[in-house]
Amino acid sequence: MTIAYLVGTDAHKTIEPDEQGVATHGNTDFFRLRTRDPRGYARLHVTPDYFSQPVRYDLGRFDLLLNLVTDPDQNPKVLANLVRLVKGYRGRVINPPDKVLRTTRDKVARACASLPHVVAPRTLRLAGAGPRAIGKLAAGFPFPAILRLTGTHTGQVLGLVEDLEGLVSLIAEGSEHFLTEFKDFSSPDGLFRKYRFVVIGGEIVMRHLLVSDTWNVHAADRRRFMRERPELVAEERNAIDYGIQALPHPVRAGLAAIRDAIGLDMFGVDCAISENGVILFEANATMNFFPLSSDPQFAHLGKALVRAQAAFDKLLFGV
């Protein structure tokens, strides 16, 4: 089997050859899960003006295309070019670019709004406009709400706003924002638990369980908050050891419904869980799998890695 990795960002002006190391923001690192070598592979770099440049890729020499361009807010031009590029290709395309374009936060929220066992908080895209226009767009929106710039990840938010006045005061004029309804997902002990699952070829693998004393849970909380609390380390270890099959039926059903609604071959799901199912934070293919913690206390993450690697090799090679 021969594989082509499709990479690129809207910030790139010229095509870089395969041997060049190019920073590709808004591209996933899932390709690093591969443990088996194909017969051959290449990295195909696509830019916003690909079709006006002299370079042309012969996709026919590859059995499979692995699209790593995964952020429709950071890289809509490259993704649009990829839609055009792969049209007519007869092989298999993992994470087709047209489906990736449908995974902005607002589109995912709409796609998952009525799924069984899923709470998908409302998400509104606020285009770059002045305070008065923003106020009109957000009129009637349920507060409190999380405000963030489009194309941002890893817990980067502008703030939790309580009303329209607070929203307008945080708007970065000329930029696009997402406003997401805040759902209190605190546990009975007052802590906040964020799960990450990865969908790979239809299989759902638990990546981690992060616990924090604040609602904006992210990887830094592993060292800041969890490390000195062995009961929380053990909670994550047990969750990964037992895996998704140990979760209650409503949670598994909710995750399966999200998997089917998104329709990508590989992507991540960040969420909280409740007795009724899943509270969805985001679902997209831009979530990275790496790096894993180097702290020996969190060596249990290696089990999640092994499961994800097996699923990824199966997705690529079929066995």
C-alpha positions, 0 to 999 in steps of 0.5 A: 500500500502507498499512502499520501499525507495531505498537509498545509495551512492557509498561511503558507504561500509556496509549496515546500518539497516533501523533505522540508519540515513545515509547521502545519497549524490546524493539522492533526498529529494522528498520523504518528499513531501508525506502527506499520510501514506502508510500501511507500508514502509521501507528504503532499503540501497544499497551499491556498493558491495550489492551482495557480502554481506549477506543481501538480500531484499525481494522486493516482500513484497512491492507494490511500490519501490521509487528509491531515488538514483538519481545522476548517476555521484556520484553513478553509482555503486549503480544504476547499482546494483539497475538495477540488484536488481529490475529486475523481480520485479512485482510491480511499480518502481518510477524513475527506476534506468536504466532511472536515469543512462541516466540523466548525464548532457551530456546525457540530453543535447544530448536527448534534443538537437533537441526538439521543443521550447528547447535550450539545450546547448552542454555539453561535458564530459572531462574524467580525462586526462592531458591538451593536451588530454583535449585540443583535446577533447574540440577542436571546442567547442563553447566558452565561456563555463561553467566548473564544476566537475562531480557530483556537483550541487547548483551552484558549478562551476570552472569558465566561460572559454573564450577559450581552454587556460582558460579551461586547466588552470582550469582543476583539473587533475585526475578528470572528468569535464563537459564543457557546452556551455554558453548561455546568458539568461539575460533579457532586464533589464540586470538581470538573471532569473532562473526557477525551475520546478518539474515534478511529475507524469507527472504534471509540478509544478513551484518551484521557480523563482530566479533573480540575477545580475550574471549569476550563479543564485542560492538560496543564491541570494534570500537573497543577491539580491532579498530580498531588491527588492520588485518588484522581490519578487512580480515577483516570487510570481505572477509567482507561484500564476498563475502557469505554465498555465500562461506561453506562449505556447512555454514555456509550449510546451518546458517543456512538451517536456523535460518531455517526453524526460527525461521519469522519474516519478519525476525530476527537470528542471532548465532553463531560458525562452524566447519568443521562449521557454526554455533555459535548464540548467539541468534536473535530479532527484537529485534536492532537493525540500527542504528547503523552505525559512523561510523569510516571504517575500517568504511565497508564496513558500508554494503554490508551496509546496502544489501543489507538495505535491498533485502531489506526493501523486497522483503519489504514491497512484493514487488519 
